[in-house]
């Protein structure tokens, strides 16, 4: 008898092959049979023709702290994510000296760079580790519903080895590099999936300094990379960069990959339309470098770089108005009561917009032709007619009036959408082109980060509900291709060959989805992190069940309390049964 049998499903197996009708059986946490399953199960679920897919694999999260206290890694499980990888962008919490000062330093970087409330991290993290191996042990000891994998973060390593010199981006000595490489090697041997670094000036601290490691020279970058080579190429090397000197950056990455038999996952994003030729050139570079033996994998997003603006969020169009300032210190309820007063509204709207001369900030304050009502259901591909400027004109009010009242909607939780980078075409055509490129991997959800302005953990749900089913402003994507993008492709790019497809022997991480009912819910700020910390949360409808290692963890949007998840230690080989089936 099987542990679980799912019957009468429309099976989309993650390989990209055509969907088919059939059953799936699970035994001991693994897929035991796919197709016709005559034998019964201890539990049986009649899918009634609904989609059965592998669980989604999210390879770009920042759950490094939350994973130590939240078994669901919420909102990951709400969107069918059964595996996530943290330690991206070079930030994380290990290694770390066992002192309040050292803890505060890493929390400050995470708060400043990834907008995760520092108070929540201070209260939620137990700090029962110093080395990266001890951090993995602590993560492993925490009960969890989904699987998590970790990467060694450059920022923490550099700070641990170099102290203030590392924090202030001084040049590393040969001895520093040797110590950093040893820590990375030990971390990968202990089970890290790889190492990551950040080379973007977008990642700055409260002292207006680039985060540690941003300006590391080639000696440091290649020296750390050689630790992976010494392990036979085991471990991924992750990079995020501004690409100001993209050919130089790609050159050292290519050399590192070839010399160390190492895969490099790099974030490929663009800000302005003028960046698009550079993006295309990088994709061509990847193809040419592959001919020389380099493995360079561009990670791309399904949405533009965006922020969500709201009264309770990190920032909104009225944040810098003098008459709003005192309200920013109030609770949600107190602030909402004040904002609803006609005299308060009139006083704020009577002010001149406090422009700074910074294009980015001034767009938030007064760029209403580039700000949009996100709506319910949310619209992440708005056109010019959807801008607040256009909506205000149609309503016969000023854009500021329209925006003020929009954010007061939904009990003061209304959201304004600002696609700040990568929306120069005015649609998602460039995102679609990147997603369809054979060399790229769907990524960049930043799950768990940018809590006051973002919830892109919802991208897997959008991929099916919008890109496959609902999109009208351009081509739609094939269901089977989209499932493959966020299962097999994402799993393989971080060395996980034991999941991501529905084949005998593979890990039984599954989603049962009511495709017709699948829908993103409107995001809103909630206050459920430790110490009452805020975050932008976005739920979903249409997930009938999410299953990890054969156990149902989410059923019709509700957590079952099951904790079958585990820490992933290192790359995972494909099971023999799946290899034979292939």
N, C-alpha and C positions, 0 to 999 in steps of 0.2 A: 504493500500500500504506500502511496505517495503521501508526503506531508501536506501538499497543496496541489490542487488541480484547478486551472483556470480554463473554462470551457467557452466555446462559441465566440471566440475573439477574432477581431480583424488584426492579424499579427503583422507588425512593421518591425522587422528583426534587427534593424540597425546597420545592416550591411549595405543598404542602398537598393537591395532587390525589391521587386514588387510585393506589395502587401498581399496576404492570403488569409483565408479563413482556417481556423484550427484551434487546437487546445495546447496547453503547456502544463507540464508537470514539474514539481519541485521536490527534491529529496535532499536532506542535510545541507540546506542552504544553497544548493546548486541546481541548475536546470537539468532535469533528468530526461525529458522527452519533449519534442515539439511536433505538432501535426495532429495525428489521431492518437488519443490516449484512452484506451479502453478500460484500464485499471482505475479504480476509484482513489480518492484522496481523503485524508482525515478531515481536511476542510476543502470544500469546493466552492468556487465562485463562478457564477454564470455571467460572463461578460456581455451577453446579449448583443453581440456584434460590435461592441465598442472597441476602441483601439487598445492594443497591448503592445507596449514598447519597452525597450530597456530603460532603466532609470537614467536621468540626465547626469552628466559628469561636468561639473563646473571647475575649470582649471585656473580661475583668477578670482580668488576670494581674499578677504582680510579678516578671517575668523580667528586669528591667532590668540586673542584673548577670550572671545566669546565661546570658543570651542572648549574651554576649560570649565565653563559653568552651564552651558545651554545644550542639552542633548539633541535638540532639533536643529541647532545652528539656524534658527529662524531668521529670515523667511525662506531659507533654502528648501526645506521640506514642503512648504506650502506650494512650491512651484515644481514639485516632482524631482528635485535634485537629490540624488542618493549618494553621490560622492562629490566632495569638494576639496580643492587644493589651496592651502594658505601659504603665507610667507612670501607673497609676491611683492614686487617693487622695492625689494631690499629692506623692507621694514618687518619687524617682529620683536619678540620678547626674550630671545635666547641666542647666544649666551648672555648672561648678565650677572655682574657681581652682586653678592647678597647684601646690598645696602639700600636704604631708602633713597639716597641720592641717585644711585644707578637706576633703580626702578623708576624714579620720577623722570629721569632723562629719557628713557625709552617710551614711557607713557606720553611725555610731552611731544615727542616726534610723531607718534601714532595719532595723537589728538590733532596736531597741527597739519600733518600731511594727509591723513585719511579721515579727518573730521569724525572721530569716534570719541564720545564724551569721556574726558579724563576721569571724572568722578566715578563713572561706571567701571572703568578699567581699574581704578584704585580699589574699589570695593569688591569687584568680581574676581580679580586675579589673586590667587593664593601665594604666588611666588615661591613654590616649593621646589625650586630648581636653581642651578647656576649654569651648568653646561647645557649644550643643545641636547645631548643624549638624555639628561635628566628632565628636560622639558618634554621630550617625547614620552618618557615614562609617565609624567604627570598627565599629559593628554590621554594616553592609553588608559590610565586609571579612572578617568571620568566616564560615567555611563553616557552612552550616546545612541541616538536613533539612526544616524547616517554615518558613512565612512568619511574619514578625513585623512589627508596627507599633508605633510609639511615640507617646507624648503628652508634652507639656512639663509638668513637675511644679512646682507652686507653691512647695513647700518649697525646692527647689534654686534656683529663680529668686529668691525672697525673700532667701535666705541669701547668694547671689552679689551681689545689689544692695545689701543693707542690713547685711551682716556680723552682728555680735552683736546689733544692734538688731532685725534680722529674726529671728534665732534666738530671741530673748526676746519676740517678738510685740509689739514697740513699734509704734505707729501709723506707717504709711507717709506720707511727705510727697508733695506733688504731683510733685516731681522723681523720687522713688523709683518712684512709680506709672508715670510716663512711661518710665523705664528698664525696668521690668518688662514693660510693654506692648510695648516695642520688641523685647525678647528673645523674647517669645511670638510676636510677628508674624514675626520672623526664623526662629524654629523651625518655624512652620507653613509658611512659604515654602520652608524646606529639606526639608520632607517629613513633619513631625509631623502626626498625625491630629487633634490638638487640644490642649487644656490641661485640667489637673485640679487640684482643690483639696480639702482636707479641712477640715471644720468640726465634727468630732466630738472630744469630750474623751476618747474611748476611745483615741485616738492620742496617747500621751504618751511622753516621753523618760525616760532614766534619772535625770534631774534632777527628775522628776515635773512637768515642764512640758508643756503642750500643744505639739504640733509646730508649726513655723513656718507661719503663714498661718491658723491655726485661728480667730483673732479678727479677721481682716481686715474692715474696714468696707466699706460699700457703695461708697465712692469708689474703693477699691482693686479690689474685685471687678468693678465695672462698668467701671472704667478699663482693666483687663486685657481684659475682654470686648469693648471697643471695637476692640481690635486685630483681632479676628475680623471685626467689622463692616467694618473698613477693607479687609479681604481679600474682601469680597463675601459674607461668611457662610461662608467656607471654614474648616472646623475645628470640632470638637465641643468643648463646654464641659462638663467633668465635675465633679460635686459629690457628696461624702458628708457627711452632717450628722446631728446628734442630733435635729433637728426639735423642739427645745424651744419655739421660736417658729415653728411650721411655716408659718403664714400669712404672716408677715413674710418668711421665707426664700423661699417660693414666689412672693411678690410681686416681689422683686428678680430672681428667675430669669425670671419671665414678662416683665418689662420688658426685661431683657437680651436675651432671645430675640427679642422683637418688634423692638426698636430696631436689632439687629445682624443680623437674618435668620439667627439662630444656633440650632442644635439644642443642647439641654441634656440630657445623660444624668445622671440622679441616682439614687443608691442609696436604695431604699425598703425599709427593714427595720424590724422591731418587736421590742421586748424582752418586754413583758408583754401579757397579754390586754387590759389597760386601754388599750394603744396601738392596738388594732384599729380602733376608731371613727376615730381620727386617720388611719390608713392608708386607710380607705375614703373619708374626706373628701379626702385628697390625690388619690386617683384621680379623684374627681369634679371637683376643681379642674383637673386636667390636661385633662379633657374640655371644661370650660367655657373654659379658657385657649386651647384649640385653635381655638375659634370666633373668638377675637380675633387669631389668627395666630401664637400661640406654639407652639413645638415642644418640649414637655417629655416626656422619655421615662423612665419609672420602670424601674429595673433591679432585678430580684427574684431570690431564690435558690430552689433546689429543696429545700434542706435548711434546718433552723433554723441560726442561728449556733451552732456547736458546737466543742468541743475534744475531742481524744482523749488520754486519760490513760494513761501507761505508765511503767515503771521508767526507761527511757532517754529519755523525753520531757522537755519543759520543766517539767512539773508533774504530780503525781499525788496521791492521797489521803494518802500518808505523807511527802510532801516536807518537812513542817515538824516531824516527830517528832524529838526529840532523839537517839534511838538510831539513827535513819536517817541523820542529818546526815553522819557520816564516810563512809558508803557512797556518798554522792552524788558524791564525788571520784574514785571508782574507775572502771576500765574496765567495759564490759558483762560480760565474763567474770569479773572479780574480784568485781563487785557481785553477780552471780548466785550465785556460790559462797557468798558470805556470807549472802545472803537465804535460801538453801536450808538453812542450819544451823538446827536446831530451837531452839537457845538464842537466836539472833538474832531469829528470828520471834517467840518468846515475849516477848523484851524489848521489841520494837516494839509488839506487840499489848497489852502490859501498861500502856502509857502511856495517859493520858487524851487524847482528841483535842484538839489545840492550837487551839481555836476563837479567832477574833479579833474577832467581832462584825460582820464584813463578810459580808453574806449570800452574795455570790458565792463568796468564798474558803471560807466555812464549808460551803457545799454540796459543794465539792470534797473537803473534809476529812471530812465526816460526813453529807452529805445523800444517803444511799444509796437513798432512795426516788426520787431524781431522777438517779441514776447507773445505767448499764445495761451489761451485757456485750454488746459489739458483735458478737462471734461470727464464724463462718466458715461460710457466706457472711455478710457484714456485714448487720446489721439496723438501718437508719436510721429505722425507724418502730416503736419498741418500745412495748408497752403496759405497764400497771401490773404485770402478772404477770412482766414481763421485767426489772424493776428488781433491783438487787443485794440490796436489802432483802427482796424477795419470794423471790428465788432462795435467799438464805441461810436464810430461815425454812423453806422447803421442804426444805433440806438439813440442818436442825437445827444450824446454826452461826451465829455472829454475823456481821453484815454485813462487819465489818472482816476477819474471818478469810476469808470468801468472797472478798472483793476482793483480799486479799493473794495468795491461791492462784490466783485468776483471772489476775492479772498475771504470776505465775510460769509459767503455761502457755505453750505454744509456745516452749519454751526461753527463758523470761523475756521474751517479746515480746507477751504478752497485753495486750489493749487494753480500756479502759473508755470508754464513750461518754457524754458530757455535753452534751445539747442545751440550751445555757445561755440562749439568747434565741429566742423565737418558737415555743416548743413548749407553750404554755399550754393548747392544746386537747388535748394528749396524743396527737396524731396529725399527719399532714401535710395535713389538710384545708385549712388556711389557705394553705399553700404552693401547693396545687393551684388554689385559687381565684385567687390572684395570677397564676399561670402562665397561666390561661385568660382573664384580662382582656385585651381587645383592645389596650390601651395599653402593656402591659408587655413587657419583654424579659428572657429568661433570662440570668442573669449571676452575678457574685459568687463565682466559683470560687476566687479568690485564688491561682491557680496559681503555684507557686514560693515562696509566702510561708507564714508560720506553720509553719515546718518542723518544730518540735518537737511540734506538737499537731494537725496538720490535713493532709488530702490531698483537698481538694474538687475537684481537677482530674479526679477520677473521676466527677463528676456526669453528664457526657454518657453514660457507660456505664450509670449507674443509671437515667437517664431512659428508656432502652429496656428494660433487663432488668427493672426493677422497676415503674416507673409504667405501662409499656405491657403487660408480660407477667405479672408475679408478684404485684402488689399485691392484698391481700385485705382491708385495713382501710378501704377506700373505693373510689371509682370509679377505674377505669383510664383512661388517656389513649389517644387514637387514634394509632397509629404514625405516620401521615403528618403529623399535627399536631406531634408531638414532634420529628420530623426537621426540619420547617420552623422550629421554635423555635430550634434550635441550628445552623442553616445560613443560610437566607435572612434570617430576622429579625435574627439577630445581625450578619451581614455588613452588612445595610443600615443598622443603627443606628450604624455607624461609617464610613459612606460608601463601603463596598466593594460595588459593584454588578457586579463582574467574577467573582464566585464565589458559592457557596451554593445554586446550582440546577444540575440536570443538563440543560443546554440547549446546542445548538450555539453555539460561540463562547466559552462560559464556560471559566474556568480549570479544568483537569482535576485537581481535588483531590477524592479519592474514598475511600470506605470500602467494603470488601466484608466483610460481617458474617454469621457463623453465628448467627442470631437465637436458635435453640434453645439453643445452647451459651454464649451471651453471659453473662458473670458477673463481678462484682467479686471480687477476691481480698482476703483480710484485710490491712489495713494493718499495717506494722511499721516501726520505726525502723531505718534503715541508715546507714552512715557513708561515703558516697561523694562528698561535696562536697569541693572543694579544702581542704587542711589537715585532712582527715579529718572535715569538718563533718557533723553529723547532719541527717537529714530523715526525715519520715514518708513512706514510699513505699507506694503501692497500685497493684498491677498489675491486669490484666484478662485474661480468656480469651474467645475468640470472634471476635476481629478477624482475619480471614483475610488481609487486606492493607489497608494504608493507603498512599495514592498522592498525591504532590504534583507538580503540573505534569506529570502523565503518568508519573512515575517511582515505582516501588515503594520506599517507605522502610522500611516494617515488613511482615514476612511471618510470619504465625503467631506473633506476639509477639516476633520477633527483628528487630533493626535490620540493614538490608542494607548500610549504609555509604554509601548515596546521599545527595547533598547538593544537591537541586534547589531548596531554599528560598531565599527572598530577603527583603530589607528592603522593606517597602511604604512608598513615599513618597507620602503624601497620599491623598485620595479617589481611587477607581478607577471610571471610567465603565463602564457596561455595554457589552459589545462589540456591534457592529451586528447580527451574526447572531442574538444572543440577543434583541435588541430587536425585530427583525423577526419572530422566532418567537413572541414574546409577543403 
